[in-house]
Structures are given as C-alpha cells and as structure tokens.
Amino acid sequence: MNENSSARLKRRLTGIVYRIGLFLAMLTICLPGLWIVLSSLRPTVEIMAKPPVWIPQEISFDAYVAMFSGIGKGGIPVIEYFRNSLIISVTSTIIAVAIGMAGGYAFARYRFRGKSSVFLGLMLTRTVPGIALSLPLFFLYVRLGIIDTHFGLILAYVALNVPFTIWLIDGFFRQVPKDLAEAAQIDGCTRWQAFWQVEFPLAGPGIASAAIFAFLTCWNEFALASQLTRSVSAKTLPVGLLDYTAEFTIDWRGMCALAVVMIIPALTLTYIVQKHLVGGLTSGAVKG
C-alpha cells in the first residue's frame, strides 16, 4: 500500500508540475499578444509609463473608432490594406501549395537523376533571409515593371514558400503506401483518379498544414513587402503599420489597434483548420 500510495503521489506531483510548466509556457507565448490588445485599448500615457502599467486604468475603443471612421477621409486605408493582404496571401498560398503538391509527390514517388541534389538545393534556398533578397528583387522588378503590384509580391511569396511546401508535403506522401494507389489502379482507376481519390485524402492533413504555414508567412511578411510596395493599391497590413509613424512621433495605440485587426484573421483561420493542422503535425512527428 505504501508503494502504491507513493507511486500515486509521484504521478500526481508530476502532473501538477507538468501543468504549471505548460501554463507558464503558454503565458509566455500569449503575453505579447495580450499586451498588444491591452495597449490598443489604453491611453497613450499608460503605454509609455515607466514602470509599465499592466492593468489598464481606463478602457477606450477610440483607436478602433478613429481607424475605421477615417476610411475615405484621409485616414489609414485599412480596407485597402486588408484587401491587398487577402488577395496576395490567398493567391500565393494556392499557387505555392499546388506547386508543393506536384513537387512533393514527384520527390516522394519517382526516381530521377540528381533527385537528392535538386531536393537539397531547394532546401538550401530556405537559408537565405528574405531581407537579403529585397534589394536585388527591387532592381529586377523595376526593370520588369512589376514593382508596387500584386503580381510582383505574389511571385516573391510563391518563391519563398515553395521549398517549404515541397519539403512538408513530400514527407506526408512518403507515409502513404504505394500499394493503395496500385490497388486502386487494378480496380479500374486511372493514375490521376488514384491520386485524387486515394493518395490526396490520406495526405490531406499535411497539405492543410503546408497551406496554413504558407498563408501565415505571406500574411505576416514585412521585409519584402516594405521594399516592393509603395502605394495604397499594393501595400499590405504589416506595411500599413508604418502609417502610424511620423518624423518625431509614433501612434503606438493606433499601431496596436491595426496589429489586432491583422491578428484576428490569422487566428480565425488557424482555429478553423486546427484539427487538420494538429493531425498533420502529429502524424508527421510519429510516422516520420
């Protein structure tokens, strides 16, 4: 009995320590986002206060009212920035995932000369920071006449995301047994039908994971967007944050309010696809 009691006590203590550690980790992760939300609702005096004021003494939605009431009246063009971000992010994600599916499937299913070298070369492109590409891309885009356009930014984001989507989707297609597609073909399916009806659904969680990561990369990217866009017709939300900066002042409350507007769609999308995302990542971790 004493041994059983001590074992139960040990398990209970381990569970308590685990929960405390998990709570502290989540608090550390969520604290910056919570601080941004609170800063968008508090007076500027409290934002700049030292020591910092953790609990706002006064809650105000003036920053949100000013942001949206100024639409079309010389204020921050939030709707235009949101539309640009949505068009660029969704289009880039669709193209990157489509190319990633084709490339990932090819690397997972076929053998060809130089396969390992090509795959390694694609992965090495991920080591190049986006900011290092901004100046060469700027000069190239000026020559091509696609600077400050949706097309130019979509092209850059597709190139940025394709190596990652190929790598991630390749791992999931490798986990799908070839025998299933071969059995489907024996039953009368074409190669294309076997892919869409058998292999694609099984690799769906991995494709969903690649899509959400590609979308978040495009939605939150700042370095390239700030160099390749100039006008309201092409600027994205992260670049729009700079509209709250002046030569000598920064509207921190307004900037935090726009950051909250930028965070909400990303959180909503993540919540919608969280089952696929968690399922895909855990499947890759266990079976990889």
Buried (B, 14 or more C-beta within 10 A) or exposed (E): EEEEEEEEEEEEEEEEEEEEEEEEEEEEEEEEEEBBBBBBBBBBEBBEEEEEBEEBEEEEEBBBEBBBEBEEEEBBBBEBBBBBBBBBBBBBBBBBBEBBBEBBBBBBBEEEEEEEEBBEEBEEEEEEEBEEBBEEBBEEBEEEEBBBBBEBBBBBBBBBBBBBBBBBBBBBBBBBEEEEBEEBBEEEBEEEBBBEEBBBEBBBBBBBBBBBBBBBBBBBBBBBBBBBBEEEEBBBBBBBBEBBEEEEEEBBBBBBBBBBBBBEBBEEBEEEBEEBBEBBBEBBEEEE
